[in-house]
Amino acid sequence: MTQFRPKGRHPKQILNEIKWRGLSLDECEIDILHRGAPNDTITVKGGDVVPGKSFFSYGGTMIPYHRILRIKYLGDTIWSRSK
């Protein structure tokens, strides 16, 4: 179980906090809304995303932060979208 508890309330803040604390984004799994995928969701490794100002980049595609559904760090959910 991780001791990391982010202070941010928005996915952008949380991903930046992980980076700024010197933690590894490779330890993150990010669930993203992706219409057409099974259950309309894909899971990507945090090390495969590049945080930006209004969007993050994944595989050369710019994706808005509001599409992030959940962020896990070391297997623990540290943020999820309220429904």
Residue pairs with C-beta under 8 A, 6 or more apart in sequence:
1 74
1 76
2 73
2 74
2 75
2 76
2 78
4 18
4 21
4 23
4 73
4 74
4 76
4 78
5 78
6 13
6 14
6 17
6 18
6 78
6 79
7 13
7 17
8 14
8 16
8 17
8 79
10 65
11 65
11 68
11 71
11 79
12 51
12 56
12 65
14 71
14 78
14 79
15 25
15 28
15 46
15 49
15 51
15 56
15 71
16 51
18 24
18 25
18 28
18 46
18 73
19 25
19 51
23 73
24 46
24 47
25 46
25 47
25 49
26 45
26 46
26 47
27 46
27 73
27 74
28 45
28 46
28 47
28 71
28 72
28 73
29 43
29 44
29 45
29 46
29 71
29 72
30 43
30 44
30 45
30 46
30 49
30 68
30 70
30 71
30 72
31 41
31 42
31 43
31 68
31 69
31 70
31 71
32 41
32 42
32 43
32 44
32 58
32 63
32 67
32 68
32 69
33 40
33 41
33 67
33 68
33 69
34 40
34 41
34 42
34 67
41 69
44 58
46 71
48 58
48 59
49 56
49 57
49 58
50 56
50 57
50 58
52 62
54 64
54 65
55 62
55 63
55 64
55 65
56 62
56 63
56 65
57 63
68 81
69 80
69 81
70 77
70 79
70 80
70 81
71 77
71 78
71 79
71 80
72 78
